[in-house]
Amino acid sequence: MDSLHKHVNQLFAKYKGSKQIQELKREILSNLEAKVADLTAGGMSYSDAVDAARRSITSIDDLIDDQSKVYVNQMTAELVQRGLLYFLIAWIVTMPFRIFGSGILLNGLLLLGSIVLGIVYVVLRLKKQDMHLGRTAAFDVQAAFRRRKLAWIIWAIFIIVTVLYNTAMLFGSNIWFQTQVKIAGPYHFAMLGTQYALPFVSLLIPMLFHIVPGLMMKYEAGEDDGYEA
């Protein structure tokens, strides 16, 4: 049934592997195999039966339910945990920038964000009741993948625009008037470097968007799971 496997894989090529998708994929493959078996039992050649089975299903778009049930509190707890880790790393990395005004503000905001996320995470972890852990909500996993891609595109555009803007503001007049660009000592160099480096802290945002679809699939509620919604 290699040709049927290949056909089914092509049908599902644009869909990510959530539990719902995997279950539907197995069901369609099983139906196609059963159809081939019925056709060959009726006298049709195997190759013709496979072709007929493949022609019977050319798209599964109408069969896909965009919404998947996810254990929302479990997913949220891990998302907050990841966010806390990212904020703490960013806070540590930006400590050297505290010698500048914008660096002090950013480092302080990252510390505040870490404290808030830490409190939220502790609260979520303290709630271990089955009713809390088993609460589900419907999410569109495919839309989450699209939002992840969009977040990275927007972030890349933001970084490009920021770098170009900083370059124009810092060196534009020197370039326009064809004068030599001078960096007056290590402190001046550090200031310039900080203005270029600080916008990259915004990497936290697309990173959080990046992990959401994976967490949705990780905590997707299957039909045989023990928790009740």
C-alpha positions in Angstrom: 0.0 0.0 0.0 2.9 2.3 -0.5 1.1 4.3 -3.2 -1.9 4.8 -0.8 0.5 6.0 2.0 2.1 8.5 -0.4 -1.4 9.7 -1.6 -2.6 10.2 2.0 0.6 12.0 2.9 0.1 14.4 0.0 -3.5 15.1 1.1 -2.2 16.0 4.6 0.9 17.8 3.5 -0.2 21.3 4.6 -1.6 20.2 7.9 0.5 19.7 11.0 0.5 16.5 13.0 -2.0 17.1 15.8 -3.8 14.2 17.4 -6.9 15.0 15.4 -5.0 15.1 12.2 -3.2 11.8 12.9 -6.5 10.1 13.7 -8.2 11.3 10.6 -5.1 10.4 8.5 -5.2 6.8 9.9 -9.0 6.6 9.2 -8.7 7.8 5.6 -5.8 5.4 4.9 -7.8 2.5 6.4 -10.9 3.4 4.3 -8.8 3.5 1.1 -7.2 0.2 1.9 -10.6 -1.3 2.5 -11.8 0.1 -0.8 -8.9 -1.4 -2.7 -9.6 -4.8 -1.0 -13.3 -4.6 -2.1 -12.5 -3.6 -5.7 -9.9 -6.4 -6.1 -12.3 -8.9 -4.6 -14.8 -7.8 -7.3 -12.3 -8.7 -10.0 -10.5 -5.4 -10.6 -6.8 -5.4 -11.0 -4.8 -4.2 -8.0 -3.3 -1.2 -9.8 -6.7 -0.1 -11.2 -8.2 -0.5 -7.7 -5.5 1.7 -6.2 -6.1 4.4 -8.9 -9.8 4.3 -8.2 -9.3 4.6 -4.5 -7.0 7.6 -4.9 -9.5 9.3 -7.2 -12.2 8.8 -4.7 -10.5 11.2 -2.3 -8.6 14.1 -3.8 -9.0 16.7 -1.0 -9.6 16.5 2.8 -10.1 20.2 3.4 -13.9 19.7 4.1 -13.1 17.0 6.6 -10.7 19.0 8.8 -12.1 20.5 11.9 -10.1 23.6 12.6 -10.8 23.4 16.3 -8.9 21.0 18.6 -9.6 20.4 22.3 -6.6 21.3 24.4 -6.0 21.0 28.1 -5.8 24.8 28.5 -4.5 25.1 32.0 -1.7 22.6 31.5 -0.7 24.3 28.3 -0.8 27.7 30.0 1.4 26.6 32.8 4.1 25.4 30.5 3.8 28.5 28.3 4.2 30.7 31.4 7.2 28.6 32.5 8.9 29.0 29.1 8.1 32.7 29.1 9.6 33.0 32.6 12.8 31.3 31.4 13.1 33.6 28.4 12.6 36.7 30.5 15.2 35.7 33.1 17.7 35.0 30.3 17.0 38.3 28.7 17.2 40.1 32.1 20.7 38.6 32.7 21.9 39.3 29.2 20.8 43.0 29.4 22.5 43.7 32.7 25.6 45.2 31.1 23.4 47.7 29.3 22.4 49.3 32.7 25.1 51.9 32.2 22.8 53.6 29.8 19.3 55.1 30.4 17.4 52.9 27.9 19.3 49.9 29.2 18.3 50.6 32.8 14.6 50.9 31.7 14.6 47.7 29.6 16.4 45.6 32.2 14.0 46.8 34.9 11.0 45.9 32.8 12.4 42.5 32.1 12.9 42.0 35.9 9.4 43.1 36.6 8.1 40.8 33.9 10.0 37.9 35.4 8.5 38.5 38.8 5.0 38.7 37.4 5.4 35.5 35.4 7.0 33.8 38.4 4.0 34.6 40.6 1.6 33.4 37.9 3.5 30.2 37.4 3.5 29.4 41.1 -0.2 30.0 41.3 -0.9 27.7 38.3 1.3 25.0 39.6 -0.4 25.0 43.0 -3.7 24.1 41.4 -3.4 20.4 41.0 -7.1 19.4 41.1 -8.3 17.1 38.4 -11.0 19.6 37.5 -8.4 22.3 37.0 -5.9 20.0 35.1 -8.7 18.5 32.9 -10.3 21.8 31.8 -10.3 22.0 28.0 -10.8 24.7 25.4 -11.0 24.7 21.6 -8.0 26.1 19.7 -7.3 26.4 16.0 -3.8 24.7 15.7 -3.4 25.5 12.1 -4.1 29.2 12.7 -1.5 29.1 15.5 1.1 27.9 13.0 0.1 30.8 10.7 0.4 33.3 13.5 3.8 31.9 14.4 5.0 32.5 10.8 3.5 36.0 10.8 5.2 36.8 14.1 8.6 35.9 12.7 8.0 37.9 9.5 6.9 41.0 11.5 9.9 40.7 13.8 12.3 40.4 10.9 10.8 43.6 9.3 11.0 45.4 12.7 14.7 44.5 13.1 15.6 45.5 9.6 13.8 48.9 9.9 15.3 49.5 13.3 18.9 48.8 12.1 18.4 51.0 9.1 16.9 53.8 11.2 19.7 53.7 13.8 22.3 53.7 11.0 20.7 56.7 9.3 20.5 58.6 12.6 23.9 57.8 13.9 26.0 57.8 10.7 23.8 59.5 8.1 25.1 63.0 8.4 28.7 61.7 8.2 27.9 59.7 5.0 26.0 62.5 3.4 28.7 65.1 4.0 31.5 62.5 3.2 33.2 63.0 6.5 35.0 60.2 8.4 32.9 58.3 10.9 34.7 58.5 14.3 34.0 56.6 17.5 35.4 58.5 20.4 36.6 55.7 22.7 35.2 52.5 24.3 32.2 54.3 25.9 31.1 55.8 22.6 31.4 52.4 21.0 29.4 50.8 23.7 26.6 53.4 23.3 26.4 52.7 19.6 26.5 48.9 20.2 23.7 49.2 22.8 21.4 51.1 20.4 21.8 48.3 17.9 21.6 45.4 20.4 18.6 46.5 22.5 15.9 46.0 19.8 16.9 42.3 19.5 15.4 41.8 23.0 12.1 41.8 21.1 13.0 38.3 20.0 11.1 37.2 23.1 7.8 37.9 21.3 8.3 35.6 18.2 9.9 33.0 20.4 6.7 32.8 22.5 4.6 32.6 19.4 6.9 29.9 18.1 6.2 27.5 21.0 2.4 27.9 21.1 1.5 25.4 18.3 3.8 22.8 19.7 2.2 23.1 23.2 -1.3 22.9 21.7 -0.4 19.6 20.1 1.4 18.4 23.2 -1.7 19.0 25.4 -4.3 18.2 22.9 -7.1 16.1 24.5 -7.6 12.8 22.8 -10.8 10.8 22.9 -9.3 8.2 25.3 -7.7 10.6 27.7 -8.5 10.2 31.3 -9.6 13.8 32.2 -13.1 15.0 31.7 -13.8 18.4 30.2 
